């Protein structure tokens, strides 16, 4: 392996997929186009976070059927029932061992179907509902039983076989079919040693509701704003804030009947237009949220025009209250009202200027699940590991790359890679993952050179099969590559861009997630910011995990939740594609790490493809 290493160049061509690609359910493209494409630059930073119910979770219902299950009854056919169990506690491989699901430690029953009498090919009508979280590895087991009595105790009934998988796999591969097996391996063999045929189970995952996020795009301007500076002599420095009015359900505990106060959730904040009574703000794009039962007319918005003061508290110019439906109404000019001035002046008060809205679009957003199931979306996974000297000699137990006890005490790199990788692996049908390293001295023909972009497997093609293949390549690489430095991330991000440029499978879509594991400060911050800004135009998200206890200030800058990244040459990122999490900040809990570092990915996937006019086919009603 030693002499086969070589640095990978940032401009190198992308690698072809290996493995089979999922087939389309019908001929042609899996998505439709609408409107102008390439408009991702319309996003404007909104410090409020836009967190109006925007989550990466949802509810799915699982429709179950089985084929050719075993006949356990003497005088009639089996009376099958399916039971779903969910792993509780930390994620990872099954702890059930050879025990059936209902007796295995660490598993809880979620739900059961009805019993179907005398049927070896049951199609159960009872669907089992589950909370779905993209960012978590949700392991489930589905067991089929022959119900022999009225007892609720599953131990009183005959087990017909079971399967174990992840909920993510069921959602992304729906409809999903797998052979039933017994937990005890020996029971799956006949007396002659042949494989016992227990039949198969098929699962169809249905999303319960696609209602939720609504994208709003508009061009706002104002006219005849009052002079607010220097005692009314100077022009205002106006900016616009949009908030959604969230009305809590129910009543407050105190008093037993008083309605709760509404909550204002900021979804957008514009730039400041200096010294201008007739400002035109940049095109705004933001998201609001509605419940499945809400019409757009029920979604209330508060548009506030403020005057920026550099040396004192900002002043209120006025507000406009309207509904989401009003945005697309015939009249898009609204009086800006300052209630205090109105109260003070009475009938002499008309308004504090007018707000005009143009180029308005209000678009219900498709869901991440719809992209998985109706647009043939494949999630691709790229791993990059820090091989700089600050990690410490891998032979030392104190090293962040320590392999002193890899089974009982895997290092933080292994734990972070395993937890995040096992989640994403459920969504990649190829199981081929690009595994890269940076900051190490590569072995060569009598000379060692530092590379900031090399394959962990020592091959020009960086793809490894499965997460286990990546881990094996990483462990082998530790003994071949000398830890060096400095820490440069830009070459890795440029490489990821090249991979993301590859054409997706025919009739489908591909989206890439770069998992970058590093122990400290970047030495090419400006180049990294520039690379991230370029990456915003491609189907790519970057998840950075800080390993160890170093100062990760640079990484938090890259995770630009409150202000878009800006390069030294004045370019601004069109989206927030970076999420940073410190491994130790989550108490070293791999499940918590994966949940946080991947939480923003589903929404970014949807935003990216919607901005480019690529929508999933209309999902069939569930």
N, C-alpha and C positions, 0 to 999 in steps of 0.2 A: 504494500500500500504506500510506503514511504515516498518513492520517487514519482508516483503518479500525481502527487499534489501539484496544483498550479493555481495562481490567482485568477479569479474570474473578472473579466473586464466589464465595467458598467454598461457599455454599449453593445454587449454581446446579444445575439439573437435569443429569443425565448425558446424554451424546450417544448417539444411536442408532448402531448398527454400520452401516458401509457395506461393500459387497461381499457375496459369498455366504457362507452358513454351511454347514459340512459336514453332510451328511445322515446321519440315524441309519441304522444297519444293520438295525434292526427298529423296529417301532412302539413308542411309549411311552417312558418314562423310561429313561435309560441307567444308572441306578444304583438300588440298593435301599436301604431304610432299616432300621435296627435300633436298639433302645435309645433312651434319652432324648437329645434333641438339645440343642445350645446349652450343652454342658458344658465349653467350652474353658477355663474358669477353674480347672479341676482341676489344671493343671500347676503344679508347684512347682520353684523354681530348684534345679539340681543342679550345684554348682561343678565336679564332676569332668568335666563335659562329656558324659557318657553316650556316649562314643565307642567303643562296642564294635562295631567293624565297620560303623558307620553311615556309608555313603558314598552319593554321588550317581551311582555308576557301576554297571555290570553288564555282562553279555555277551549279545549278540543274535546270532542266526543268521539269515542272509538266504537266503530261498528264491527262486530266480530262474526266470523263464520268458520266452520271447520269442514274438512273433507276426509272421508274414509277413516273416521276414528275407530278404535278397537271396539268390538262387541264383547261386553263383559257379562251380559245376561244370558242365561241358559235358554229360556223359553221365549225371549223377545230380544229386541235390539236395545242398545244402551240408551239411557235417558240423559244426554249430556247437558252440562251447565259450564260456562266459562267464568273464571274468577281472576280479577286483576290485582296484582300486588305491586306496591311501590317501595323502593329501597329508602330507608330512613337513615339519618346520620350522614356521615361523610361519604362522598362519591368514591367510586373505584370499583374494582372487580367484586364479583358476588362473594358474600360471606356465607351463602347458604350451604356451600359444600354439597354433600350428597343428600341433604335433607329436602323433602318436598316443600313447596313454597309456604304452605300453611304452618309448617313446623320450623322453618328456617329463621334464625335470629337476624334481626335487622330489617325485616320486611313487614309491612302492614297491608292489610287488605283495603283496597279502595272501593271495589264494587263487584257485583255479580250480575250476570245475565239471568234471564228466566231459564227454567228447565224445559227442554223439548223432549217429549216422550217418543221412544222407539224411532230414533233417527240417527244414522251414522254420518249424515251430511247436514248438520244443523246450521241454520241461518238465524241467529238470535236477533230479535227486534229491540231488545233493551240495549241502549248505548251507555257506555261508561264514560263519565266526564272526568277530566283531569285538568288541573292548572298546568299550563305549558310555559316554560321559561327557556328561551334559546340559550341563555348564557350559563345554564347549569347542565350537568350530566345527570339526567333523570333516568335511573335504571328501573326497569319494570319487568315483572314476570307474569305471564298469562298461563294459567293452568286450567285444564279441562277435566271435569269429574263426571263420573256416572252416578247420578243421584239415586240412591236405593231406598231412602226413607224420608220422613219429614224432618229429620235432625238438621240443625243449622251447623253442626260441627263437621267440618270437612274431613276429619279423620274417620268419620263413620261411612264415608263413600269411597268408591274405587277411583284412583287416579288414572287418567287415560293418557297423560303426557303433558308437557309444558314447554315453554320457550322463554328465553331471557334476552332482552335487547334494551335499547334506550328509546325514550319517547321521541327524541329528536330524529332517530332513525325511522320511526313509524311515520312521523309527519313529513319528512323529506322524501320517503320512498313509497308513500301511499299510492295504490294498495300494496301491502307488504305481505308476502307469504313465506312461511318457514315450516320445516318439519318439526313435528312434536317429538319430544324425547323424554325419557325418565331421568330424574336427577342422579340416580345411581348408574354409573356408566355400564356396569355389567348387565343391568337389566335391559339394555338396548340391544343385546345380542341374543340370538336363538341358541338352542343346544348345539347346533352345528357351527356356531360362530358367525352366522350371517347377520346382517344388520336387520333389526326388527322394524317393520313398517308400522308406525303408530298413526299415520295420517299427517295432515298438514293443517295449519291454522292461517287464516287470512284476516288482516286488519285494514280497515279503511278509516283514515283520520279525517274528521270534519271540523272545520273551524266554526265555532259557535256564532261569532259575529264579526263582520268586517267593519262595522261602524266604529268610528273613533276619531282618528286624526283627519283634519281638513286643512289643506294648504291654501293660504290666502296670498295672493300677489296683487300689489296695487302701487300706483304712483300717486303720492300725496303732495299737495301744494297748499299754500294758504295765501290769503290776500288781505291787505289792510289791517295787519296786526298793529296793536297799539304800541307806541314808543314806551319802553319800560326802563331804559337806562338813563342815568344822570337826571333824575327827577322828571322824566318824560320828554327830555330833549333828544336823547340818543335812541337810535333804532335798536330793536330787539335782536337777540342772538338765539333764534328759536330752534327747538328740536321737538320731535313727536314721540310719544310713548303710547303703545297699544296694550291694554290689559283686558283679559277675559274675566267676566264676573262669574264667579263660581258660587252657586247657591247651595249650601250644605243641605242634605236631606234631614228630615226629622226636626225635632225641637231640642232646645237646650235642656240640660238636666235640671238647672235651677229654675224653679217656678213651674216646671212640668208642662209648659205650653208656649213659652216665648220662642219665636222663631230665631234661629241662629243668624248671626250677621254674615252677609256674603263676603267672600274672599276675592281680592283682586290679584290675579296672577299675571305678571308681566310676560308678554309673548314677543314684544318687539320694542326696540329703541333705535331711533334714527341718528344720523350724524347731526352735528350742530352747524347751522348755516349762519355765518357771522354777519352782523349788521345788515339785516334784510327784513323789511316788513312784508315782503311778498316772496317767501321762500319756496323753492322747489327741491324736495328731498329726493334722494336716489330711490330707484325701484326697490320696494320692500317685498320680502318673502318670509312668511312665518307660518306657524301652525297653531290652530286652535283645536279644541277637543269637544266632542259631543257624545252623549250616551246613546245607546241604540234606540231609545224611545224619543230622543230629542229631534225636532225639526230645526233647520237653520234659524228660523224666526225665534226660537227659544234660546239661542245662544247670544248672550248679551255682551257687548264690547264697550269699553270706555277709552276713547281716544283723547289724550291729554296733550296740549301744546304748552311747552315750558320755555322760559327765557333763561339761558345759561348765564350765570354770574360767576366770574372767576374768583372773586374775593369775598363772596357771601353766599347765602342760601339761594338756590335757584327760585325764580318767581313763577307763579302760575299765571299763564295768559288766559286759558280757558279750556273747556272740555266739550266733547260731543259724545252723547250716549246713543247707541244704535244697536241693531241686531246684525248677525252675520248675513241675514237675508237682505237687509237694507243696503249692503255693500254692492249688490248687483241690481238694485232698483233703478227706476227711470231717473230719479233725482239723485245726483251724487255730489251736490253742494249743500253743506250743512253750516248752520250758525254755530260759531264757537262761543260758548256761554261761560262767563265767570259769575258764579252764583253770588259771591260777596258783592261784586259791583252791581249786579242786578238788584240785589236787596237794598243796596245803598241808594241807587239812582231811581229805582222804581220805574215808572212809565217812560222816563227819559232814556232808559237803557235799551239798546237794540241788540247788539252783540259785541264781541271782542275780535271781530274779523270773521272770515269765512274759510272753511276747509273744503278743498275740492279733491275728489278721488277719481283717478283715471286709470285706464288699462287694468281694470279689476278682473280677477279670476278667482273663483272659489271652487276648489276641486277636492272631493272626498278622496282620501289616499287609499290605495290598495294596501293590503297587509303583507307582512313578510311571509306568512304562511301561503298566501295566494301566489306569491312569486315562486315559492318552493314547489307548489303543487300544479300550478297552471302556466308557469313560464319556464319550466325545466331548469330552474336555477341550480347551479353547482357552486358550492363554496370551496375555494381552493386555499390551502394553508402553506405559508412560508415561515420557516423558523430561522432566526439569526441569533447566534450565541457569542458572547463576549469572551475572547481569549487573551485579553490584556493582562499584563503582569500584576496589576493591582489585585487580582483575584487570589493570588498566592499560589505557591507550588502545590499541584494536585496531590503530591505524595504526603503533604502535611495535613493532619486532621483539622487544622484551623483554616485551611483553604476553602474558598467558596466552591471550588471544583473538587473538593475532597472525595476520594473514592475509598476511604478507609473502611467503611461498612456500607456498601451500596444497597444492600438488601434491607437491613434493619434501620439504617439511618441514611436514606438518599439525600444528596445535597439539594440546595434550594433550586438550582437550575433544573435538576431532574424532576423535582416536585412541581415546579411551576409549569414546565413543559408538559408533563403528564396530565395535569389537571386541565389546562386550557386545551391541549391537544385532543384529549378524549372527548371534549365537547364538540370541537370542530370536526373531528373524524366522522361523526355521524352524518355530516352533511356533504361529504366528498365521496362520490361514488367510485372514484379512481383509487382512493387510498394511497395516492402518490404525493409525497410532501417534499417540497424543496427545503433542504437543510443546509444552512450556510454558517460560516464563522467569520469573525473579523478581529484584527489586532494581534494575530499570531505569526510566529516565524515558521515558514513552511520548510520541510526537508526538501532538498534538491540534490543536484549533481555536484557535491562538494561545496555548496553555498546555500545559505539560508537567507531568505528574504521575508520581510514583513508584508503580509497581505491583509487588506481590509475588506476582502470579499472572496472567500474560498469555500469549496464544497466540503462538508463534513465527511463524505464518503470517499474523498480523494479522487473523484472522477470528474471529468468535464461536465457530466450530467449530474446535477445535485440532488435528483429525486431519490427518496428512500421509500420503501414500502411499509406503510403503517407507522404508527407512533413508536412501536417497538423497534422498527428499523432505524428510525431517527435516533432513538436512545442508544442503540448499539453503535451507530456511526459516531455519535458524540463521545462515547466511552473509549472507543478505539482511538479517536482523534486526540484525546488527552495525552496519549503516550507517544504520539508522532509529532504534534505541533507544540513548539515552545511558546509559552506565554510571553508576550512582548508589549507592544503599544506603538503609538498612542491610540486613543479611542476615537475612531471616525465612524459615524453612522451614515453619512451621505452616500458612500458607494453601495451599501446594502440597500438603501431606499431606492437608488437609481436602478439597481438590479431588479427589485420588486416591481418597479414601474415597467421594465421590459417584459417581465412575466405577465403582468396585467394587460399588456398590449396585445397578447396573443388572442387570436380569434376564438370565440367560445365554441362549444360543440354545436353542430348544425341544428338550427331551430331552437336553441336554448340560450341561456345567459350564464356568465361566470362572474363571480366576485371573489376577490382575494383578501386575505387577512395576513398581515405580516406581524408575527410575534417576535419582538426584539427584546432579548434578555441581556441586561447589562448591569455592571456593578458600580457605575459612578458617572463622573462628569465627562461631557463630550468635549473633544478638542477641535471640533469643526462645526461649531454651533451655526455660524452664518451659512455654511454650505448645506447643513442639515435642514435649516429653515427653508432655504431655496428649493431643496429637493422635495420637501413636504408640500410646498405650494404647488409645485409641478404635479405631484401625485394626486392632488385634489381633482384633477381632470380625468382620472382613470378609476376603474372599479376596484378600489384599494382602501382598506382601513389599516391603521398601524396601532397595535397594542404593545405598549412598552411596560415591562415589568422590571422594577428596580430590585436587584439582588443584593443582599447584605445591608449594612447600616450606614452607607455613605450619604453625602449631601446630594440630593436629587433635585436641586433647584432648577437646573437646566431642563430637566424632563417635565417639570410642572409648567415651565414656560411653553413647551411644545404642546402640552395638553391645554389648548387655548379655549377653555369653556366660556370665559368672560370677554375675551377680545381676540379677534381673528389674528393669526400670525401675519407679520409684516416683515418683508425682507429689507436689507439695506438699500436695495435699488428701488424701493417704494412699492413693490408688488404686495398685494394682500391675498391671503388664502380665500378661496371661494367657499370653503366648507371647513368644518372641524372634523378631521379624520383621525386624530390622535387621541388615545386614552392612556394615561399613565397610572399605574398602581404600584406602590411599594409592597414587596412580598411580606416583609415583617410588619408593615402597618396593619395587615389583616391577621396578625397573630400567627403567621405561618400556616394558616388554614387554607389548603389548596382549593377547596370548594368555594370559599368566600372570595378567593383571588379570582378564580375563573368567572364567577358571577359578576364581579365588578369590572374586570378588564374587558369583558365582552358585552357589557350591558348596552353600549351605544351602537353596536354593529347592526342589528336588524333595522333600526330607523334609518341609519345611514345608507344601507342597501336600498331601501325603498326610495329615499330621497334622490339618490344617484340616478336610478333608472327612470323615475318619474320626470326628473328635470330634463332627461334626454328623450322623453316621449316614448319610453318602452314600458308598456303596461301588460300585465298578465291577462290572459283570456278571462272572460267573466266566469267566475267559479259557479259550479252547479249548486243549487240550493241544498242546504244540509238539513 
